[in-house]
Amino acid sequence: DFTLRDLSGDSISFPNDQVEGKVVIIQIMGTWCPNCLDETKFLVSYLKENKNTELKVVALAFEYAKTEE
């Protein structure tokens, strides 16, 4: 279980109602990581080609920054 902020600054908890009963892939990544970007491209392509409503991907991005903004 965890709670993080999304890109809008809103808190999102996991698990939640949107993923209940679904298979969830939790991707831990950073936009500075070439391997992570390859994985992201694969996952986006896979989800576009396989409209599986029982599969959700949650990406947790860790970024290097001096400020939160």
MDTraj code that builds the backbone (N, CA, C; nanometers):
import mdtraj as md
import numpy as np

residues = "ASP PHE THR LEU ARG ASP LEU SER GLY ASP SER ILE SER PHE PRO ASN ASP GLN VAL GLU GLY LYS VAL VAL ILE ILE GLN ILE MET GLY THR TRP CYS PRO ASN CYS LEU ASP GLU THR LYS PHE LEU VAL SER TYR LEU LYS GLU ASN LYS ASN THR GLU LEU LYS VAL VAL ALA LEU ALA PHE GLU TYR ALA LYS THR GLU GLU".split()
xyz = np.array([
    [0.0853, -0.1186, 0.0000],
    [0.0000, 0.0000, 0.0000],
    [0.0889, 0.1236, 0.0000],
    [0.0504, 0.2246, -0.0798],
    [0.1256, 0.3495, -0.0799],
    [0.0373, 0.4627, -0.1299],
    [0.0780, 0.5848, -0.0986],
    [0.0106, 0.7051, -0.1461],
    [0.1167, 0.7983, -0.2022],
    [0.0933, 0.8465, -0.3246],
    [0.1840, 0.9382, -0.3920],
    [0.1032, 1.0485, -0.4583],
    [0.1728, 1.1500, -0.5076],
    [0.1050, 1.2562, -0.5821],
    [0.1195, 1.2307, -0.7311],
    [0.0126, 1.2624, -0.8062],
    [0.0188, 1.2494, -0.9512],
    [0.0745, 1.3782, -1.0113],
    [0.0753, 1.3874, -1.1439],
    [0.1322, 1.5045, -1.2110],
    [0.0584, 1.6338, -1.1771],
    [-0.0667, 1.6216, -1.1355],
    [-0.1455, 1.7399, -1.0970],
    [-0.1272, 1.7771, -0.9506],
    [-0.0534, 1.6950, -0.8765],
    [-0.0321, 1.7207, -0.7344],
    [-0.1370, 1.6569, -0.6450],
    [-0.2312, 1.5829, -0.7045],
    [-0.3356, 1.5160, -0.6275],
    [-0.2819, 1.3852, -0.5706],
    [-0.3263, 1.3496, -0.4513],
    [-0.2844, 1.2242, -0.3887],
    [-0.3580, 1.1066, -0.4509],
    [-0.2826, 1.0017, -0.4785],
    [-0.3398, 0.8775, -0.5286],
    [-0.2891, 0.7655, -0.4391],
    [-0.3811, 0.6844, -0.3917],
    [-0.3449, 0.5708, -0.3066],
    [-0.3533, 0.4432, -0.3875],
    [-0.2714, 0.3481, -0.3515],
    [-0.2739, 0.2174, -0.4146],
    [-0.2760, 0.1128, -0.3059],
    [-0.3636, 0.0157, -0.3127],
    [-0.4614, -0.0071, -0.4174],
    [-0.5783, 0.0903, -0.4073],
    [-0.6572, 0.0962, -0.5157],
    [-0.7755, 0.1812, -0.5188],
    [-0.8829, 0.1144, -0.6033],
    [-0.9999, 0.1785, -0.6122],
    [-1.1131, 0.1198, -0.6836],
    [-1.0849, 0.0976, -0.8324],
    [-0.9995, 0.1795, -0.8927],
    [-0.9714, 0.1677, -1.0362],
    [-0.8952, 0.0398, -1.0707],
    [-0.8250, -0.0168, -0.9767],
    [-0.7453, -0.1371, -1.0048],
    [-0.7973, -0.2617, -0.9340],
    [-0.9031, -0.2476, -0.8587],
    [-0.9555, -0.3620, -0.7839],
    [-0.9953, -0.4752, -0.8787],
    [-0.9429, -0.5949, -0.8534],
    [-0.9750, -0.7117, -0.9333],
    [-0.9003, -0.7188, -1.0656],
    [-0.8063, -0.6294, -1.0897],
    [-0.7321, -0.6267, -1.2146],
    [-0.5864, -0.6685, -1.1919],
    [-0.5200, -0.7092, -1.2982],
    [-0.3772, -0.7341, -1.2942],
    [-0.3091, -0.5988, -1.3064],
    [-0.2138, -0.5707, -1.2183],
    [-0.1480, -0.4397, -1.2171],
    [0.0029, -0.4584, -1.2331],
    [0.0598, -0.3849, -1.3289],
    [0.2048, -0.3777, -1.3442],
    [0.2483, -0.2464, -1.2819],
    [0.3355, -0.2525, -1.1825],
    [0.3895, -0.1316, -1.1215],
    [0.5301, -0.1123, -1.1759],
    [0.5462, -0.0067, -1.2546],
    [0.6750, 0.0236, -1.3168],
    [0.7444, 0.1316, -1.2340],
    [0.8621, 0.1024, -1.1875],
    [0.9429, 0.2012, -1.1165],
    [1.0463, 0.2503, -1.2153],
    [1.0404, 0.3800, -1.2476],
    [1.1221, 0.4295, -1.3579],
    [1.1653, 0.5737, -1.3355],
    [1.2486, 0.6215, -1.4263],
    [1.2892, 0.7614, -1.4290],
    [1.3031, 0.8032, -1.5748],
    [1.2672, 0.9248, -1.6059],
    [1.2749, 0.9704, -1.7446],
    [1.4198, 0.9830, -1.7909],
    [1.5145, 0.9818, -1.6995],
    [1.6569, 0.9908, -1.7300],
    [1.7186, 0.8541, -1.7585],
    [1.6412, 0.7476, -1.7417],
    [1.6914, 0.6104, -1.7532],
    [1.6569, 0.5527, -1.8914],
    [1.7579, 0.5242, -1.9753],
    [1.7301, 0.4721, -2.1090],
    [1.6545, 0.3388, -2.1079],
    [1.6882, 0.2503, -2.0161],
    [1.6179, 0.1218, -2.0082],
    [1.4722, 0.1409, -1.9678],
    [1.4479, 0.2350, -1.8783],
    [1.3108, 0.2642, -1.8357],
    [1.2286, 0.3186, -1.9523],
    [1.2900, 0.4053, -2.0324],
    [1.2193, 0.4610, -2.1475],
    [1.1868, 0.3521, -2.2493],
    [1.2763, 0.2567, -2.2688],
    [1.2473, 0.1433, -2.3567],
    [1.1297, 0.0623, -2.3025],
    [1.1301, 0.0386, -2.1721],
    [1.0213, -0.0363, -2.1102],
    [0.8890, 0.0386, -2.1253],
    [0.8916, 0.1698, -2.1064],
    [0.7708, 0.2512, -2.1203],
    [0.7166, 0.2436, -2.2628],
    [0.8046, 0.2557, -2.3622],
    [0.7618, 0.2451, -2.5024],
    [0.6967, 0.1093, -2.5287],
    [0.7572, 0.0036, -2.4746],
    [0.7003, -0.1302, -2.4912],
    [0.5620, -0.1381, -2.4285],
    [0.5485, -0.0902, -2.3042],
    [0.4200, -0.0991, -2.2346],
    [0.3116, -0.0183, -2.3054],
    [0.3452, 0.1017, -2.3518],
    [0.2476, 0.1848, -2.4235],
    [0.2036, 0.1136, -2.5509],
    [0.2984, 0.0609, -2.6255],
    [0.2672, -0.0114, -2.7486],
    [0.1804, -0.1339, -2.7189],
    [0.2175, -0.2093, -2.6162],
    [0.1422, -0.3284, -2.5794],
    [-0.0020, -0.2932, -2.5439],
    [-0.0202, -0.1888, -2.4638],
    [-0.1556, -0.1509, -2.4214],
    [-0.2391, -0.1016, -2.5389],
    [-0.1770, -0.0323, -2.6350],
    [-0.2506, 0.0137, -2.7536],
    [-0.2951, -0.1044, -2.8395],
    [-0.2099, -0.2053, -2.8509],
    [-0.2390, -0.3208, -2.9348],
    [-0.3296, -0.4227, -2.8657],
    [-0.3341, -0.4202, -2.7343],
    [-0.4123, -0.5168, -2.6558],
    [-0.5050, -0.4415, -2.5624],
    [-0.6219, -0.4132, -2.6092],
    [-0.7195, -0.3352, -2.5313],
    [-0.7780, -0.4210, -2.4190],
    [-0.6927, -0.4592, -2.3244],
    [-0.7315, -0.5448, -2.2142],
    [-0.7707, -0.4580, -2.0954],
    [-0.8984, -0.4553, -2.0626],
    [-0.9451, -0.3714, -1.9522],
    [-0.9114, -0.4315, -1.8159],
    [-0.8613, -0.5541, -1.8145],
    [-0.8250, -0.6187, -1.6881],
    [-0.6793, -0.5951, -1.6514],
    [-0.6065, -0.5199, -1.7327],
    [-0.4653, -0.4918, -1.7080],
    [-0.4457, -0.3418, -1.6908],
    [-0.3800, -0.3023, -1.5826],
    [-0.3485, -0.1619, -1.5568],
    [-0.1989, -0.1493, -1.5332],
    [-0.1424, -0.0365, -1.5773],
    [-0.0017, -0.0067, -1.5538],
    [0.0059, 0.1197, -1.4692],
    [0.0808, 0.1121, -1.3610],
    [0.1061, 0.2275, -1.2750],
    [0.2559, 0.2541, -1.2818],
    [0.2939, 0.3719, -1.3305],
    [0.4356, 0.4073, -1.3406],
    [0.4714, 0.5037, -1.2283],
    [0.5735, 0.4685, -1.1526],
    [0.6239, 0.5542, -1.0457],
    [0.7573, 0.6098, -1.0929],
    [0.7607, 0.7395, -1.1203],
    [0.8814, 0.8015, -1.1748],
    [0.9593, 0.8710, -1.0643],
    [1.0862, 0.8396, -1.0570],
    [1.1768, 0.9051, -0.9637],
    [1.2671, 0.9965, -1.0441],
    [1.2626, 1.1237, -1.0122],
    [1.3352, 1.2235, -1.0904],
    [1.4361, 1.2965, -1.0039],
    [1.5409, 1.3445, -1.0674],
    [1.6406, 1.4271, -0.9994],
    [1.6012, 1.5735, -1.0165],
    [1.5800, 1.6435, -0.9069],
    [1.5445, 1.7846, -0.9138],
    [1.5779, 1.8505, -0.7798],
    [1.6159, 1.9772, -0.7857],
    [1.6463, 2.0496, -0.6614],
    [1.5205, 2.0932, -0.5890],
    [1.4117, 2.1111, -0.6631],
    [1.2845, 2.1503, -0.6019],
    [1.1749, 2.0562, -0.6458],
    [1.0666, 2.0537, -0.5709],
    [0.9539, 1.9672, -0.6032],
    [0.8912, 2.0031, -0.7380],
    [0.8862, 2.1313, -0.7679],
    [0.8261, 2.1760, -0.8941],
    [0.9056, 2.1225, -1.0109],
])
top = md.Topology()
chain = top.add_chain()
for i, resn in enumerate(residues, 1):
    res = top.add_residue(resn, chain, resSeq=i)
    for name in ("N", "CA", "C"):
        top.add_atom(name, md.element.get_by_symbol(name[0]), res)
traj = md.Trajectory(xyz[None], top)
